[in-house]
Amino acid sequence: MTETLPGRAVDAESFRKALAVHAAGVVVITAQVEGVPVGLTATSFSSVSLTPPLVSFYVDQSSTTWPWLRQAGHFAVNVLASDQADVASRFAMKGIDRFAAPTSWSSGPLGVPLLGGVSAHLVCAPHSTVDIGDHILVVGLVTETNLAPGGRPLLYHQGRFGRFTPHA
């Protein structure tokens, strides 16, 4: 493997454009801290391990939600359904009550906020975090799952939300 010199890395805009051609699933991470629900949108969600069952996502170091989320004893990964672009947008906004109407949610196991209408919920206990570049890698141990029948995922591609359409 060859080493890349720091001065030879691509610029941020070229990198962003290259990543935009990759479609990503959209999730909202939710938790409750000191009786207050918190949440954020992520497109970096991924499975990590089957045994033990681990998942991950990344959070920007400058996130104002992360300091709250990191205090939570449990969190939920809400896998958004194809018709929930408005939910993804809402949880990506700053300076609003993301859990106010029209957001549909209920209190789940251990008080974790679960969003309504999603394709799946994965309730997690924090496992580990690692600072990487300008983000934080968050790994969670999945302690419970709940699936909606026939759920289709919300996707993010080239700066827009969309739906998955399978080949015939």
Secondary structure as a PSIPRED ss2 file (coil, helix, strand):
# PSIPRED VFORMAT (PSIPRED V4.0)

   1 M C   1.000  0.000  0.000
   2 T C   1.000  0.000  0.000
   3 E C   1.000  0.000  0.000
   4 T C   1.000  0.000  0.000
   5 L C   1.000  0.000  0.000
   6 P H   0.000  1.000  0.000
   7 G H   0.000  1.000  0.000
   8 R H   0.000  1.000  0.000
   9 A C   1.000  0.000  0.000
  10 V C   1.000  0.000  0.000
  11 D C   1.000  0.000  0.000
  12 A H   0.000  1.000  0.000
  13 E H   0.000  1.000  0.000
  14 S H   0.000  1.000  0.000
  15 F H   0.000  1.000  0.000
  16 R H   0.000  1.000  0.000
  17 K H   0.000  1.000  0.000
  18 A H   0.000  1.000  0.000
  19 L H   0.000  1.000  0.000
  20 A H   0.000  1.000  0.000
  21 V C   1.000  0.000  0.000
  22 H C   1.000  0.000  0.000
  23 A C   1.000  0.000  0.000
  24 A E   0.000  0.000  1.000
  25 G E   0.000  0.000  1.000
  26 V C   1.000  0.000  0.000
  27 V E   0.000  0.000  1.000
  28 V E   0.000  0.000  1.000
  29 I E   0.000  0.000  1.000
  30 T E   0.000  0.000  1.000
  31 A E   0.000  0.000  1.000
  32 Q E   0.000  0.000  1.000
  33 V E   0.000  0.000  1.000
  34 E C   1.000  0.000  0.000
  35 G C   1.000  0.000  0.000
  36 V E   0.000  0.000  1.000
  37 P E   0.000  0.000  1.000
  38 V E   0.000  0.000  1.000
  39 G E   0.000  0.000  1.000
  40 L E   0.000  0.000  1.000
  41 T E   0.000  0.000  1.000
  42 A E   0.000  0.000  1.000
  43 T C   1.000  0.000  0.000
  44 S C   1.000  0.000  0.000
  45 F C   1.000  0.000  0.000
  46 S E   0.000  0.000  1.000
  47 S E   0.000  0.000  1.000
  48 V E   0.000  0.000  1.000
  49 S E   0.000  0.000  1.000
  50 L C   1.000  0.000  0.000
  51 T C   1.000  0.000  0.000
  52 P C   1.000  0.000  0.000
  53 P C   1.000  0.000  0.000
  54 L E   0.000  0.000  1.000
  55 V E   0.000  0.000  1.000
  56 S E   0.000  0.000  1.000
  57 F E   0.000  0.000  1.000
  58 Y E   0.000  0.000  1.000
  59 V E   0.000  0.000  1.000
  60 D E   0.000  0.000  1.000
  61 Q C   1.000  0.000  0.000
  62 S C   1.000  0.000  0.000
  63 S C   1.000  0.000  0.000
  64 T C   1.000  0.000  0.000
  65 T C   1.000  0.000  0.000
  66 W H   0.000  1.000  0.000
  67 P H   0.000  1.000  0.000
  68 W H   0.000  1.000  0.000
  69 L H   0.000  1.000  0.000
  70 R C   1.000  0.000  0.000
  71 Q C   1.000  0.000  0.000
  72 A C   1.000  0.000  0.000
  73 G C   1.000  0.000  0.000
  74 H C   1.000  0.000  0.000
  75 F E   0.000  0.000  1.000
  76 A E   0.000  0.000  1.000
  77 V E   0.000  0.000  1.000
  78 N E   0.000  0.000  1.000
  79 V E   0.000  0.000  1.000
  80 L C   1.000  0.000  0.000
  81 A E   0.000  0.000  1.000
  82 S C   1.000  0.000  0.000
  83 D C   1.000  0.000  0.000
  84 Q C   1.000  0.000  0.000
  85 A H   0.000  1.000  0.000
  86 D H   0.000  1.000  0.000
  87 V H   0.000  1.000  0.000
  88 A H   0.000  1.000  0.000
  89 S H   0.000  1.000  0.000
  90 R H   0.000  1.000  0.000
  91 F H   0.000  1.000  0.000
  92 A H   0.000  1.000  0.000
  93 M C   1.000  0.000  0.000
  94 K C   1.000  0.000  0.000
  95 G C   1.000  0.000  0.000
  96 I C   1.000  0.000  0.000
  97 D C   1.000  0.000  0.000
  98 R C   1.000  0.000  0.000
  99 F C   1.000  0.000  0.000
 100 A C   1.000  0.000  0.000
 101 A C   1.000  0.000  0.000
 102 P C   1.000  0.000  0.000
 103 T C   1.000  0.000  0.000
 104 S C   1.000  0.000  0.000
 105 W E   0.000  0.000  1.000
 106 S E   0.000  0.000  1.000
 107 S E   0.000  0.000  1.000
 108 G C   1.000  0.000  0.000
 109 P H   0.000  1.000  0.000
 110 L H   0.000  1.000  0.000
 111 G H   0.000  1.000  0.000
 112 V C   1.000  0.000  0.000
 113 P E   0.000  0.000  1.000
 114 L E   0.000  0.000  1.000
 115 L E   0.000  0.000  1.000
 116 G C   1.000  0.000  0.000
 117 G C   1.000  0.000  0.000
 118 V C   1.000  0.000  0.000
 119 S C   1.000  0.000  0.000
 120 A E   0.000  0.000  1.000
 121 H E   0.000  0.000  1.000
 122 L E   0.000  0.000  1.000
 123 V E   0.000  0.000  1.000
 124 C E   0.000  0.000  1.000
 125 A E   0.000  0.000  1.000
 126 P E   0.000  0.000  1.000
 127 H E   0.000  0.000  1.000
 128 S E   0.000  0.000  1.000
 129 T E   0.000  0.000  1.000
 130 V E   0.000  0.000  1.000
 131 D E   0.000  0.000  1.000
 132 I E   0.000  0.000  1.000
 133 G C   1.000  0.000  0.000
 134 D C   1.000  0.000  0.000
 135 H E   0.000  0.000  1.000
 136 I E   0.000  0.000  1.000
 137 L E   0.000  0.000  1.000
 138 V E   0.000  0.000  1.000
 139 V E   0.000  0.000  1.000
 140 G E   0.000  0.000  1.000
 141 L E   0.000  0.000  1.000
 142 V E   0.000  0.000  1.000
 143 T E   0.000  0.000  1.000
 144 E E   0.000  0.000  1.000
 145 T E   0.000  0.000  1.000
 146 N E   0.000  0.000  1.000
 147 L E   0.000  0.000  1.000
 148 A C   1.000  0.000  0.000
 149 P C   1.000  0.000  0.000
 150 G C   1.000  0.000  0.000
 151 G C   1.000  0.000  0.000
 152 R C   1.000  0.000  0.000
 153 P E   0.000  0.000  1.000
 154 L E   0.000  0.000  1.000
 155 L E   0.000  0.000  1.000
 156 Y E   0.000  0.000  1.000
 157 H E   0.000  0.000  1.000
 158 Q C   1.000  0.000  0.000
 159 G C   1.000  0.000  0.000
 160 R E   0.000  0.000  1.000
 161 F E   0.000  0.000  1.000
 162 G E   0.000  0.000  1.000
 163 R E   0.000  0.000  1.000
 164 F C   1.000  0.000  0.000
 165 T C   1.000  0.000  0.000
 166 P C   1.000  0.000  0.000
 167 H C   1.000  0.000  0.000
 168 A C   1.000  0.000  0.000
